[in-house]
């Protein structure tokens, strides 16, 4: 049996176990997905030592995505983003490497979620609201896929710092958000606004328009105020569960070498969110 899992603190709320196990069941794989919750000062050691316990792959969530960089050979995209959320122990188990390979599948979560909804990225103007971990993944993902990216953040300096690392990107505060949304083809909310307070939205309704595609990284609730108001304005909307799904799908495929059963994994995920 192959053992995969999630390392973070806390992880009790995670939706990854049912999503991944639905994938194993659909393909008839002899595998399980478990969770680990180490102390903060033991995170890097836990990632490094998991191979000795026979673990085949790990997802990494807050607050350990940066710590994991120290314990892996990071893929170039993960290195650029500055965070690892998927660890593959296959090279170690095969005797091909001393350290596991680290990936960031949050970026694929963005691009694959948009592709699933037939939203083009190449050549489009993309606005990413938020310069934290999700914002970094979204900005790099969209720029690498050919979009011209602007990062808007409440603290403008953080947006500028991120934009300087992303090819062709610009960054700033929220003072000109209306103008930025009006000029955008894609809008990604990479903040947590709308999660704990569902009545809140990161973008006022009067900024939204019908030529937008809007991806909200918030997945609980699935239908945020931003998405409701975007749909009312005629925009294409993509809820955060799709981003969560496809980052998991990408990890599944890295670990197993199989094409992930997207429908089965999606059904399991949404059953948990209902």
N, C-alpha and C positions, 0 to 999 in steps of 0.2 A: 504494500500500500504506500502511495506517495502522500506525504503530509505537506500541506501548504497552510499559510496562515497570515495573521495580521498582528503587527506589533504597534502599540501605541499606549496612551494613558490619558483618559479612559478609553476602553474599547467595547464596553458592554452594550452600547447603543448601535454598534456597527451593523450595517445591512449587507456587508460583504459575505459573511458565512452562508446565508441562504442563497444568495445570488450565485456564488461559485459552486456550491454543492448541487444546485440545480443543473449547472453545466456539466459536472462530473456524471450525474445520473443520466442526463440526456445522451451522453456519449458512451456510457457504460464504462467509465474509467474507475479504477480502484484507487480512490483518493478521498481525502478528508481535508476540511478547512477549519482551523482552530484559531483561537486568539491568545495573545500573550500581552501581559501588562507589567513590564519591568519598571523599576525605579528610574528616574531621569538620569542618574549618573551611571547606570548600567546599560543604557540603550545601545551604544556602539559595540560594547562587548557582547550583548545578546545577539545583535545582527551578525557579528563576526563568528560567534560560536554556534549558531543554529545548525550549521552543516554537520557538526559533530553529533548532533541529536538526530540526524537523518532528515532534517527539513529540506524539502525540495525547492521551496520558494516562499517569500514573504512579501506581503504588502506592508507599507510603513505609513502611519498616519501621525497626526499631531500628538506630541510636540517633537517628534524624532526624525522628521524628513531631512533636516540639515545634519543631524548627528550621524545618520546612515552614510553620508558621503565619506566619512572617515574610515568606514569599515568595508568599502567596496571599491572595485574598479568601475568608476562611473562612465556610462555612455556619454558621448559629447553633449547631447541635448540636456541630460540631467546635470552635467557639469555647468553648462551655461545657465540653466534655470537656478542652480544652486540648491537643489533638493532631489532626494531619491524617494520614490514611493513604491518601487517594486524591486525586489532583490531576487536574482536567479542564481541558485546554487548548482545548476547543471554543470558548468565548467569545473567546479571544485569536485563534484561527485565523480566526474569523468577523468579526473586527474590531469586536466588541461590547464588549470590555473590554481594559484594559491588563495586567491580571494574571489568572492562572488561578484557577479556583474550587477551594477546598479542602473536602474532606468527611471525615467519619469514618464508615466503613462497619463498624467493629468493633461498634458498637451494633446495627446491623441484623443482624450475624452472630448476636448473641444472640437477638434477638426472632424472626428468621426460622427459626433452628434450632429454637427451642421451638415455633413455630407448625407447622413441618413434622411435629412429633411430637404435634400436637394438645394441647399444653400451654397452658392458659389463663394469662394474666398479670394481667389487669384484676381488681382487688380482692383479689389474693392477697398473702400475706406472703412476702417474698423475702429470703433471706439471701445476701449476697455476701461470700465469704471472700477477702480480698486488697484492698488499696487502691492498687495500682500502676496501670499503663496499662490493663490488661484489666479491672481492678476498676472504674476510673472509667467506662469505656465501658459495662460491665454495669449499674452502679448508675444511670446516667442513662437507659439504654435501658429498664430495668424500671420506673423511676419514671414516665417519660414514657408508658409503656404501661398505667399505672394500678396498679402494685404498690406496696405499702408496703415500703420497703427498709430493711434494717439491714446495715451494713457492719461486718465483724469483721476485725481485722488484728492481727498480732503486736505491732506498735507502735500502741497505741491512739490516740495523737495523730493519726496519719495517717488513721485511719478516721474520727475525729471531724471533721477538716478536710474530708474528702471529703463526709461526710454534711451538713455545713453548706451545701455548694454544691448538693446534690441535693434537690429539693422533697419535703418530708415525711419525709426519711430520718433515721435515727439511726446512731450509730457507737460502737464500743468495742473492747475487747481480746478475747482468746480465753478469758478466765476463765469466762464463762458460756455457752460455745459449746454445751454440751449442751442447756441450756434454750432457746437460740435455735433450734437445729435442731428440737427437739421442737415448737416453735410455728410452724415455717415450712411453707409449701406448696411453695416453690421454693428450691433451693440451687444456687448457682453457685460453683464453685471457680475463682477468678481468679488463683491463685498457680501457681507452677511445681512445686509439691510433687507427686511421683509421676512426674516426667519423668526426671530423671537418676538417681533412686533409686526404681525401680518398686515396691519393697516399702513405701514410705512413703505416707501418706495424710493429707490435711489435716483429716479428720473421722473420729474413731473409729467403728468399726462399730456399737457399742452406742448411738450417738446417732441412727442412721438409722432410718427407719420407712416403712411402705408407702404413706403419704399424700403422700410427697415426689415431686417431679420434680427430678432432679439433672443439671445440665449441668457437665461438666468441661472447662475450656478447654484442658487438656493433650491433645494429639493424637498424641503419640509417647511411649509406646505408645497405641494407640487405646483399648484396654481397660485402664484404670488400676485400681489396687486400690480406689479410691473407687467407681468404677462397678460393679465386681464385687460389692462388699459392699452397695452400694445396691440392686442387682438382687436379691441374696439376701434383702434386707429387704422386697422387694416394691415398691420404688420404680420409677418411670419413669426411664429413663436416656437421656442424650443425650451422645454422645461429642464430643470437641473438634474432630474433623474436620468435623462439621456446621457448627460456628461458623466454622471456617476457610473452608469452602466458601461459606457464605452472605455472608461479608464480601466474598469475591471475586465472587460473583454480583451483589451490589449495585454493586460497582465496574464490572463488565462492562456492566450496564444503564445506568449513568450515562454511560459513555463512548460506547456504541454506539447507545443509544436502542432497542435490541432486547430482547425478553424472552429472558433467558439460558437456554440449554439445560442445565438443572440436572442431568439424568440423565447427560449426556455429561461434564460437568465433574466430577461426583461420581465417576464411574467412573475417570476419569483420576487424580484425587486419591488414591483408595483403592488404585489399582494401584501408585502410588508408595510408599504407606505399608505395603503388604504385605511 
